[in-house]
Amino acid sequence: MNGRKGDAGEIRRALNTVARSLGMTAVAEEAGLGRESLYKALGENGNPEFLTILKLMKAMGLKLSALPIDKE
């Protein structure tokens, strides 16, 4: 996936930005993950599992929601 709007890479980069702003160590601890695992999962070549994403979002005070796609 190479930069399309809403693709997995864009979501991973956004989670990385939020985690860094909150402190990677604190987010990792709250999510029950090792700090190095968090860096790896959210790094440029990371491909975190869906469960990991959900744990991270909860640890960062975020929730996942789904909205219908506007079809043009």
PyMOL Python script that loads the backbone (N, CA, C, O; Angstrom):
from pymol import cmd

cmd.read_pdbstr("""\
ATOM      1  N   MET A   1       0.850  -1.172   0.000  1.00  0.00           N
ATOM      2  CA  MET A   1       0.000   0.000   0.000  1.00  0.00           C
ATOM      3  C   MET A   1       0.888   1.223   0.000  1.00  0.00           C
ATOM      4  O   MET A   1       1.774   1.375   0.841  1.00  0.00           O
ATOM      5  N   ASN A   2       0.637   2.074  -0.940  1.00  0.00           N
ATOM      6  CA  ASN A   2       1.605   3.127  -1.164  1.00  0.00           C
ATOM      7  C   ASN A   2       1.008   4.532  -1.164  1.00  0.00           C
ATOM      8  O   ASN A   2       1.016   5.222  -2.183  1.00  0.00           O
ATOM      9  N   GLY A   3       0.503   4.934  -0.036  1.00  0.00           N
ATOM     10  CA  GLY A   3       0.096   6.313   0.112  1.00  0.00           C
ATOM     11  C   GLY A   3      -1.325   6.659  -0.283  1.00  0.00           C
ATOM     12  O   GLY A   3      -1.653   7.840  -0.391  1.00  0.00           O
ATOM     13  N   ARG A   4      -2.175   5.676  -0.502  1.00  0.00           N
ATOM     14  CA  ARG A   4      -3.567   6.001  -0.795  1.00  0.00           C
ATOM     15  C   ARG A   4      -4.239   6.502   0.466  1.00  0.00           C
ATOM     16  O   ARG A   4      -3.871   6.123   1.578  1.00  0.00           O
ATOM     17  N   LYS A   5      -5.226   7.355   0.280  1.00  0.00           N
ATOM     18  CA  LYS A   5      -5.936   7.908   1.424  1.00  0.00           C
ATOM     19  C   LYS A   5      -6.604   6.794   2.219  1.00  0.00           C
ATOM     20  O   LYS A   5      -7.389   6.017   1.676  1.00  0.00           O
ATOM     21  N   GLY A   6      -6.285   6.721   3.515  1.00  0.00           N
ATOM     22  CA  GLY A   6      -6.891   5.736   4.395  1.00  0.00           C
ATOM     23  C   GLY A   6      -6.279   4.355   4.315  1.00  0.00           C
ATOM     24  O   GLY A   6      -6.843   3.408   4.864  1.00  0.00           O
ATOM     25  N   ASP A   7      -5.144   4.208   3.650  1.00  0.00           N
ATOM     26  CA  ASP A   7      -4.536   2.883   3.566  1.00  0.00           C
ATOM     27  C   ASP A   7      -3.849   2.515   4.882  1.00  0.00           C
ATOM     28  O   ASP A   7      -3.710   3.352   5.774  1.00  0.00           O
ATOM     29  N   ALA A   8      -3.431   1.285   4.989  1.00  0.00           N
ATOM     30  CA  ALA A   8      -2.838   0.790   6.237  1.00  0.00           C
ATOM     31  C   ALA A   8      -1.599   1.582   6.639  1.00  0.00           C
ATOM     32  O   ALA A   8      -1.387   1.835   7.825  1.00  0.00           O
ATOM     33  N   GLY A   9      -0.784   1.974   5.671  1.00  0.00           N
ATOM     34  CA  GLY A   9       0.415   2.750   5.979  1.00  0.00           C
ATOM     35  C   GLY A   9       0.088   4.107   6.571  1.00  0.00           C
ATOM     36  O   GLY A   9       0.764   4.568   7.490  1.00  0.00           O
ATOM     37  N   GLU A  10      -0.932   4.737   6.057  1.00  0.00           N
ATOM     38  CA  GLU A  10      -1.343   6.047   6.576  1.00  0.00           C
ATOM     39  C   GLU A  10      -1.844   5.919   8.018  1.00  0.00           C
ATOM     40  O   GLU A  10      -1.546   6.763   8.863  1.00  0.00           O
ATOM     41  N   ILE A  11      -2.591   4.879   8.286  1.00  0.00           N
ATOM     42  CA  ILE A  11      -3.100   4.650   9.640  1.00  0.00           C
ATOM     43  C   ILE A  11      -1.953   4.340  10.597  1.00  0.00           C
ATOM     44  O   ILE A  11      -1.921   4.843  11.720  1.00  0.00           O
ATOM     45  N   ARG A  12      -1.006   3.504  10.146  1.00  0.00           N
ATOM     46  CA  ARG A  12       0.159   3.172  10.976  1.00  0.00           C
ATOM     47  C   ARG A  12       0.961   4.431  11.292  1.00  0.00           C
ATOM     48  O   ARG A  12       1.382   4.635  12.431  1.00  0.00           O
ATOM     49  N   ARG A  13       1.172   5.277  10.278  1.00  0.00           N
ATOM     50  CA  ARG A  13       1.924   6.525  10.504  1.00  0.00           C
ATOM     51  C   ARG A  13       1.194   7.452  11.470  1.00  0.00           C
ATOM     52  O   ARG A  13       1.827   8.094  12.309  1.00  0.00           O
ATOM     53  N   ALA A  14      -0.119   7.527  11.361  1.00  0.00           N
ATOM     54  CA  ALA A  14      -0.897   8.378  12.275  1.00  0.00           C
ATOM     55  C   ALA A  14      -0.793   7.858  13.712  1.00  0.00           C
ATOM     56  O   ALA A  14      -0.601   8.639  14.644  1.00  0.00           O
ATOM     57  N   LEU A  15      -0.920   6.543  13.888  1.00  0.00           N
ATOM     58  CA  LEU A  15      -0.789   5.967  15.235  1.00  0.00           C
ATOM     59  C   LEU A  15       0.612   6.196  15.786  1.00  0.00           C
ATOM     60  O   LEU A  15       0.779   6.446  16.980  1.00  0.00           O
ATOM     61  N   ASN A  16       1.610   6.114  14.928  1.00  0.00           N
ATOM     62  CA  ASN A  16       2.993   6.364  15.340  1.00  0.00           C
ATOM     63  C   ASN A  16       3.132   7.803  15.839  1.00  0.00           C
ATOM     64  O   ASN A  16       3.751   8.047  16.875  1.00  0.00           O
ATOM     65  N   THR A  17       2.561   8.743  15.107  1.00  0.00           N
ATOM     66  CA  THR A  17       2.634  10.160  15.495  1.00  0.00           C
ATOM     67  C   THR A  17       1.974  10.391  16.854  1.00  0.00           C
ATOM     68  O   THR A  17       2.532  11.079  17.709  1.00  0.00           O
ATOM     69  N   VAL A  18       0.795   9.819  17.050  1.00  0.00           N
ATOM     70  CA  VAL A  18       0.081   9.984  18.322  1.00  0.00           C
ATOM     71  C   VAL A  18       0.862   9.323  19.454  1.00  0.00           C
ATOM     72  O   VAL A  18       1.017   9.911  20.525  1.00  0.00           O
ATOM     73  N   ALA A  19       1.352   8.109  19.226  1.00  0.00           N
ATOM     74  CA  ALA A  19       2.101   7.393  20.263  1.00  0.00           C
ATOM     75  C   ALA A  19       3.349   8.174  20.673  1.00  0.00           C
ATOM     76  O   ALA A  19       3.669   8.264  21.859  1.00  0.00           O
ATOM     77  N   ARG A  20       4.045   8.733  19.697  1.00  0.00           N
ATOM     78  CA  ARG A  20       5.240   9.523  20.014  1.00  0.00           C
ATOM     79  C   ARG A  20       4.884  10.775  20.808  1.00  0.00           C
ATOM     80  O   ARG A  20       5.621  11.174  21.710  1.00  0.00           O
ATOM     81  N   SER A  21       3.760  11.389  20.475  1.00  0.00           N
ATOM     82  CA  SER A  21       3.376  12.614  21.194  1.00  0.00           C
ATOM     83  C   SER A  21       2.989  12.314  22.639  1.00  0.00           C
ATOM     84  O   SER A  21       3.170  13.153  23.522  1.00  0.00           O
ATOM     85  N   LEU A  22       2.458  11.118  22.876  1.00  0.00           N
ATOM     86  CA  LEU A  22       2.068  10.720  24.232  1.00  0.00           C
ATOM     87  C   LEU A  22       3.217  10.074  25.007  1.00  0.00           C
ATOM     88  O   LEU A  22       3.164   9.952  26.230  1.00  0.00           O
ATOM     89  N   GLY A  23       4.246   9.667  24.282  1.00  0.00           N
ATOM     90  CA  GLY A  23       5.385   8.974  24.894  1.00  0.00           C
ATOM     91  C   GLY A  23       5.295   7.483  24.618  1.00  0.00           C
ATOM     92  O   GLY A  23       4.397   6.806  25.118  1.00  0.00           O
ATOM     93  N   MET A  24       6.214   6.981  23.831  1.00  0.00           N
ATOM     94  CA  MET A  24       6.175   5.570  23.415  1.00  0.00           C
ATOM     95  C   MET A  24       6.205   4.619  24.614  1.00  0.00           C
ATOM     96  O   MET A  24       5.493   3.615  24.627  1.00  0.00           O
ATOM     97  N   THR A  25       7.011   4.926  25.602  1.00  0.00           N
ATOM     98  CA  THR A  25       7.115   4.041  26.766  1.00  0.00           C
ATOM     99  C   THR A  25       5.785   3.951  27.502  1.00  0.00           C
ATOM    100  O   THR A  25       5.343   2.859  27.860  1.00  0.00           O
ATOM    101  N   ALA A  26       5.152   5.089  27.726  1.00  0.00           N
ATOM    102  CA  ALA A  26       3.869   5.107  28.432  1.00  0.00           C
ATOM    103  C   ALA A  26       2.792   4.378  27.638  1.00  0.00           C
ATOM    104  O   ALA A  26       2.009   3.620  28.212  1.00  0.00           O
ATOM    105  N   VAL A  27       2.743   4.597  26.324  1.00  0.00           N
ATOM    106  CA  VAL A  27       1.746   3.927  25.485  1.00  0.00           C
ATOM    107  C   VAL A  27       1.987   2.423  25.473  1.00  0.00           C
ATOM    108  O   VAL A  27       1.043   1.641  25.590  1.00  0.00           O
ATOM    109  N   ALA A  28       3.242   2.018  25.333  1.00  0.00           N
ATOM    110  CA  ALA A  28       3.574   0.592  25.325  1.00  0.00           C
ATOM    111  C   ALA A  28       3.140  -0.070  26.631  1.00  0.00           C
ATOM    112  O   ALA A  28       2.539  -1.144  26.614  1.00  0.00           O
ATOM    113  N   GLU A  29       3.441   0.563  27.752  1.00  0.00           N
ATOM    114  CA  GLU A  29       3.061   0.004  29.059  1.00  0.00           C
ATOM    115  C   GLU A  29       1.549  -0.101  29.184  1.00  0.00           C
ATOM    116  O   GLU A  29       1.037  -1.128  29.630  1.00  0.00           O
ATOM    117  N   GLU A  30       0.837   0.934  28.802  1.00  0.00           N
ATOM    118  CA  GLU A  30      -0.630   0.941  28.907  1.00  0.00           C
ATOM    119  C   GLU A  30      -1.260  -0.121  28.008  1.00  0.00           C
ATOM    120  O   GLU A  30      -2.292  -0.699  28.348  1.00  0.00           O
ATOM    121  N   ALA A  31      -0.627  -0.375  26.853  1.00  0.00           N
ATOM    122  CA  ALA A  31      -1.144  -1.359  25.906  1.00  0.00           C
ATOM    123  C   ALA A  31      -0.690  -2.784  26.228  1.00  0.00           C
ATOM    124  O   ALA A  31      -1.157  -3.745  25.618  1.00  0.00           O
ATOM    125  N   GLY A  32       0.222  -2.909  27.190  1.00  0.00           N
ATOM    126  CA  GLY A  32       0.739  -4.235  27.534  1.00  0.00           C
ATOM    127  C   GLY A  32       1.725  -4.771  26.504  1.00  0.00           C
ATOM    128  O   GLY A  32       1.815  -5.978  26.279  1.00  0.00           O
ATOM    129  N   LEU A  33       2.461  -3.856  25.885  1.00  0.00           N
ATOM    130  CA  LEU A  33       3.448  -4.227  24.867  1.00  0.00           C
ATOM    131  C   LEU A  33       4.830  -3.763  25.307  1.00  0.00           C
ATOM    132  O   LEU A  33       4.962  -2.846  26.118  1.00  0.00           O
ATOM    133  N   GLY A  34       5.844  -4.403  24.769  1.00  0.00           N
ATOM    134  CA  GLY A  34       7.196  -3.935  24.992  1.00  0.00           C
ATOM    135  C   GLY A  34       7.455  -2.698  24.153  1.00  0.00           C
ATOM    136  O   GLY A  34       6.907  -2.561  23.059  1.00  0.00           O
ATOM    137  N   ARG A  35       8.279  -1.805  24.653  1.00  0.00           N
ATOM    138  CA  ARG A  35       8.571  -0.569  23.926  1.00  0.00           C
ATOM    139  C   ARG A  35       9.174  -0.856  22.563  1.00  0.00           C
ATOM    140  O   ARG A  35       8.792  -0.234  21.572  1.00  0.00           O
ATOM    141  N   GLU A  36      10.109  -1.789  22.503  1.00  0.00           N
ATOM    142  CA  GLU A  36      10.743  -2.135  21.224  1.00  0.00           C
ATOM    143  C   GLU A  36       9.736  -2.726  20.252  1.00  0.00           C
ATOM    144  O   GLU A  36       9.801  -2.465  19.051  1.00  0.00           O
ATOM    145  N   SER A  37       8.797  -3.527  20.770  1.00  0.00           N
ATOM    146  CA  SER A  37       7.747  -4.092  19.918  1.00  0.00           C
ATOM    147  C   SER A  37       6.886  -2.993  19.321  1.00  0.00           C
ATOM    148  O   SER A  37       6.474  -3.073  18.164  1.00  0.00           O
ATOM    149  N   LEU A  38       6.617  -1.964  20.119  1.00  0.00           N
ATOM    150  CA  LEU A  38       5.807  -0.847  19.648  1.00  0.00           C
ATOM    151  C   LEU A  38       6.536  -0.093  18.546  1.00  0.00           C
ATOM    152  O   LEU A  38       5.939   0.234  17.520  1.00  0.00           O
ATOM    153  N   TYR A  39       7.830   0.187  18.749  1.00  0.00           N
ATOM    154  CA  TYR A  39       8.609   0.859  17.712  1.00  0.00           C
ATOM    155  C   TYR A  39       8.603   0.038  16.421  1.00  0.00           C
ATOM    156  O   TYR A  39       8.456   0.593  15.332  1.00  0.00           O
ATOM    157  N   LYS A  40       8.759  -1.264  16.541  1.00  0.00           N
ATOM    158  CA  LYS A  40       8.786  -2.142  15.369  1.00  0.00           C
ATOM    159  C   LYS A  40       7.423  -2.144  14.664  1.00  0.00           C
ATOM    160  O   LYS A  40       7.358  -2.019  13.442  1.00  0.00           O
ATOM    161  N   ALA A  41       6.351  -2.284  15.424  1.00  0.00           N
ATOM    162  CA  ALA A  41       5.005  -2.348  14.840  1.00  0.00           C
ATOM    163  C   ALA A  41       4.635  -1.059  14.118  1.00  0.00           C
ATOM    164  O   ALA A  41       3.976  -1.096  13.078  1.00  0.00           O
ATOM    165  N   LEU A  42       5.054   0.082  14.663  1.00  0.00           N
ATOM    166  CA  LEU A  42       4.672   1.363  14.089  1.00  0.00           C
ATOM    167  C   LEU A  42       5.739   1.972  13.192  1.00  0.00           C
ATOM    168  O   LEU A  42       5.554   3.061  12.649  1.00  0.00           O
ATOM    169  N   GLY A  43       6.856   1.266  13.038  1.00  0.00           N
ATOM    170  CA  GLY A  43       7.940   1.759  12.196  1.00  0.00           C
ATOM    171  C   GLY A  43       7.585   1.697  10.720  1.00  0.00           C
ATOM    172  O   GLY A  43       6.538   1.171  10.344  1.00  0.00           O
ATOM    173  N   GLU A  44       8.459   2.235   9.893  1.00  0.00           N
ATOM    174  CA  GLU A  44       8.218   2.343   8.445  1.00  0.00           C
ATOM    175  C   GLU A  44       7.871   1.003   7.803  1.00  0.00           C
ATOM    176  O   GLU A  44       7.043   0.956   6.893  1.00  0.00           O
ATOM    177  N   ASN A  45       8.475  -0.065   8.251  1.00  0.00           N
ATOM    178  CA  ASN A  45       8.194  -1.392   7.690  1.00  0.00           C
ATOM    179  C   ASN A  45       7.262  -2.208   8.577  1.00  0.00           C
ATOM    180  O   ASN A  45       7.095  -3.409   8.364  1.00  0.00           O
ATOM    181  N   GLY A  46       6.665  -1.573   9.554  1.00  0.00           N
ATOM    182  CA  GLY A  46       5.779  -2.268  10.479  1.00  0.00           C
ATOM    183  C   GLY A  46       4.482  -2.703   9.822  1.00  0.00           C
ATOM    184  O   GLY A  46       4.008  -2.094   8.862  1.00  0.00           O
ATOM    185  N   ASN A  47       3.925  -3.768  10.364  1.00  0.00           N
ATOM    186  CA  ASN A  47       2.641  -4.287   9.892  1.00  0.00           C
ATOM    187  C   ASN A  47       1.920  -4.855  11.114  1.00  0.00           C
ATOM    188  O   ASN A  47       1.793  -6.071  11.252  1.00  0.00           O
ATOM    189  N   PRO A  48       1.447  -3.968  12.005  1.00  0.00           N
ATOM    190  CA  PRO A  48       0.864  -4.456  13.261  1.00  0.00           C
ATOM    191  C   PRO A  48      -0.418  -5.245  13.033  1.00  0.00           C
ATOM    192  O   PRO A  48      -1.209  -4.947  12.138  1.00  0.00           O
ATOM    193  N   GLU A  49      -0.597  -6.261  13.870  1.00  0.00           N
ATOM    194  CA  GLU A  49      -1.830  -7.039  13.828  1.00  0.00           C
ATOM    195  C   GLU A  49      -2.990  -6.159  14.294  1.00  0.00           C
ATOM    196  O   GLU A  49      -2.795  -5.171  15.002  1.00  0.00           O
ATOM    197  N   PHE A  50      -4.189  -6.535  13.885  1.00  0.00           N
ATOM    198  CA  PHE A  50      -5.375  -5.751  14.230  1.00  0.00           C
ATOM    199  C   PHE A  50      -5.547  -5.662  15.744  1.00  0.00           C
ATOM    200  O   PHE A  50      -5.899  -4.600  16.257  1.00  0.00           O
ATOM    201  N   LEU A  51      -5.310  -6.742  16.463  1.00  0.00           N
ATOM    202  CA  LEU A  51      -5.428  -6.724  17.921  1.00  0.00           C
ATOM    203  C   LEU A  51      -4.453  -5.713  18.527  1.00  0.00           C
ATOM    204  O   LEU A  51      -4.794  -5.012  19.480  1.00  0.00           O
ATOM    205  N   THR A  52      -3.257  -5.641  17.981  1.00  0.00           N
ATOM    206  CA  THR A  52      -2.270  -4.665  18.460  1.00  0.00           C
ATOM    207  C   THR A  52      -2.769  -3.241  18.229  1.00  0.00           C
ATOM    208  O   THR A  52      -2.619  -2.381  19.097  1.00  0.00           O
ATOM    209  N   ILE A  53      -3.356  -2.991  17.070  1.00  0.00           N
ATOM    210  CA  ILE A  53      -3.903  -1.667  16.772  1.00  0.00           C
ATOM    211  C   ILE A  53      -4.991  -1.309  17.775  1.00  0.00           C
ATOM    212  O   ILE A  53      -5.027  -0.188  18.283  1.00  0.00           O
ATOM    213  N   LEU A  54      -5.875  -2.253  18.062  1.00  0.00           N
ATOM    214  CA  LEU A  54      -6.950  -1.991  19.026  1.00  0.00           C
ATOM    215  C   LEU A  54      -6.393  -1.710  20.415  1.00  0.00           C
ATOM    216  O   LEU A  54      -6.876  -0.805  21.097  1.00  0.00           O
ATOM    217  N   LYS A  55      -5.387  -2.466  20.848  1.00  0.00           N
ATOM    218  CA  LYS A  55      -4.756  -2.232  22.154  1.00  0.00           C
ATOM    219  C   LYS A  55      -4.128  -0.841  22.196  1.00  0.00           C
ATOM    220  O   LYS A  55      -4.269  -0.116  23.180  1.00  0.00           O
ATOM    221  N   LEU A  56      -3.435  -0.480  21.122  1.00  0.00           N
ATOM    222  CA  LEU A  56      -2.788   0.835  21.070  1.00  0.00           C
ATOM    223  C   LEU A  56      -3.801   1.961  21.107  1.00  0.00           C
ATOM    224  O   LEU A  56      -3.622   2.944  21.826  1.00  0.00           O
ATOM    225  N   MET A  57      -4.861   1.816  20.335  1.00  0.00           N
ATOM    226  CA  MET A  57      -5.868   2.863  20.307  1.00  0.00           C
ATOM    227  C   MET A  57      -6.507   3.041  21.683  1.00  0.00           C
ATOM    228  O   MET A  57      -6.723   4.169  22.126  1.00  0.00           O
ATOM    229  N   LYS A  58      -6.803   1.954  22.347  1.00  0.00           N
ATOM    230  CA  LYS A  58      -7.374   2.053  23.696  1.00  0.00           C
ATOM    231  C   LYS A  58      -6.382   2.727  24.641  1.00  0.00           C
ATOM    232  O   LYS A  58      -6.762   3.594  25.428  1.00  0.00           O
ATOM    233  N   ALA A  59      -5.119   2.331  24.562  1.00  0.00           N
ATOM    234  CA  ALA A  59      -4.088   2.917  25.423  1.00  0.00           C
ATOM    235  C   ALA A  59      -3.929   4.418  25.177  1.00  0.00           C
ATOM    236  O   ALA A  59      -3.564   5.163  26.087  1.00  0.00           O
ATOM    237  N   MET A  60      -4.201   4.857  23.952  1.00  0.00           N
ATOM    238  CA  MET A  60      -4.056   6.267  23.595  1.00  0.00           C
ATOM    239  C   MET A  60      -5.363   7.043  23.765  1.00  0.00           C
ATOM    240  O   MET A  60      -5.423   8.233  23.459  1.00  0.00           O
ATOM    241  N   GLY A  61      -6.411   6.368  24.255  1.00  0.00           N
ATOM    242  CA  GLY A  61      -7.680   7.039  24.468  1.00  0.00           C
ATOM    243  C   GLY A  61      -8.464   7.264  23.184  1.00  0.00           C
ATOM    244  O   GLY A  61      -9.248   8.209  23.085  1.00  0.00           O
ATOM    245  N   LEU A  62      -8.254   6.404  22.211  1.00  0.00           N
ATOM    246  CA  LEU A  62      -8.930   6.518  20.925  1.00  0.00           C
ATOM    247  C   LEU A  62      -9.882   5.347  20.735  1.00  0.00           C
ATOM    248  O   LEU A  62      -9.722   4.299  21.361  1.00  0.00           O
ATOM    249  N   LYS A  63     -10.880   5.531  19.863  1.00  0.00           N
ATOM    250  CA  LYS A  63     -11.749   4.415  19.524  1.00  0.00           C
ATOM    251  C   LYS A  63     -11.878   4.346  18.018  1.00  0.00           C
ATOM    252  O   LYS A  63     -11.726   5.346  17.315  1.00  0.00           O
ATOM    253  N   LEU A  64     -12.154   3.173  17.546  1.00  0.00           N
ATOM    254  CA  LEU A  64     -12.309   2.924  16.121  1.00  0.00           C
ATOM    255  C   LEU A  64     -13.778   3.029  15.757  1.00  0.00           C
ATOM    256  O   LEU A  64     -14.637   2.512  16.471  1.00  0.00           O
ATOM    257  N   SER A  65     -14.065   3.688  14.662  1.00  0.00           N
ATOM    258  CA  SER A  65     -15.447   3.750  14.189  1.00  0.00           C
ATOM    259  C   SER A  65     -15.448   3.551  12.678  1.00  0.00           C
ATOM    260  O   SER A  65     -14.452   3.809  12.002  1.00  0.00           O
ATOM    261  N   ALA A  66     -16.566   3.094  12.169  1.00  0.00           N
ATOM    262  CA  ALA A  66     -16.709   2.866  10.732  1.00  0.00           C
ATOM    263  C   ALA A  66     -17.797   3.767  10.186  1.00  0.00           C
ATOM    264  O   ALA A  66     -18.862   3.912  10.787  1.00  0.00           O
ATOM    265  N   LEU A  67     -17.526   4.362   9.060  1.00  0.00           N
ATOM    266  CA  LEU A  67     -18.489   5.224   8.384  1.00  0.00           C
ATOM    267  C   LEU A  67     -18.652   4.747   6.951  1.00  0.00           C
ATOM    268  O   LEU A  67     -17.715   4.196   6.373  1.00  0.00           O
ATOM    269  N   PRO A  68     -19.812   4.946   6.376  1.00  0.00           N
ATOM    270  CA  PRO A  68     -19.987   4.546   4.978  1.00  0.00           C
ATOM    271  C   PRO A  68     -19.119   5.389   4.056  1.00  0.00           C
ATOM    272  O   PRO A  68     -18.885   6.569   4.317  1.00  0.00           O
ATOM    273  N   ILE A  69     -18.652   4.789   2.996  1.00  0.00           N
ATOM    274  CA  ILE A  69     -17.836   5.480   2.005  1.00  0.00           C
ATOM    275  C   ILE A  69     -18.762   6.207   1.046  1.00  0.00           C
ATOM    276  O   ILE A  69     -19.741   5.637   0.565  1.00  0.00           O
ATOM    277  N   ASP A  70     -18.452   7.462   0.770  1.00  0.00           N
ATOM    278  CA  ASP A  70     -19.219   8.224  -0.223  1.00  0.00           C
ATOM    279  C   ASP A  70     -18.865   7.700  -1.593  1.00  0.00           C
ATOM    280  O   ASP A  70     -17.701   7.739  -1.991  1.00  0.00           O
ATOM    281  N   LYS A  71     -19.843   7.212  -2.315  1.00  0.00           N
ATOM    282  CA  LYS A  71     -19.618   6.719  -3.667  1.00  0.00           C
ATOM    283  C   LYS A  71     -19.986   7.814  -4.644  1.00  0.00           C
ATOM    284  O   LYS A  71     -21.100   8.337  -4.647  1.00  0.00           O
ATOM    285  N   GLU A  72     -19.019   8.140  -5.464  1.00  0.00           N
ATOM    286  CA  GLU A  72     -19.244   9.225  -6.439  1.00  0.00           C
ATOM    287  C   GLU A  72     -19.383   8.674  -7.823  1.00  0.00           C
ATOM    288  O   GLU A  72     -19.576   9.432  -8.773  1.00  0.00           O
TER     289      GLU A  72
END
""", "prot")
cmd.dss("prot")
cmd.show_as("cartoon", "prot")
cmd.util.cbc("prot")
cmd.orient("prot")
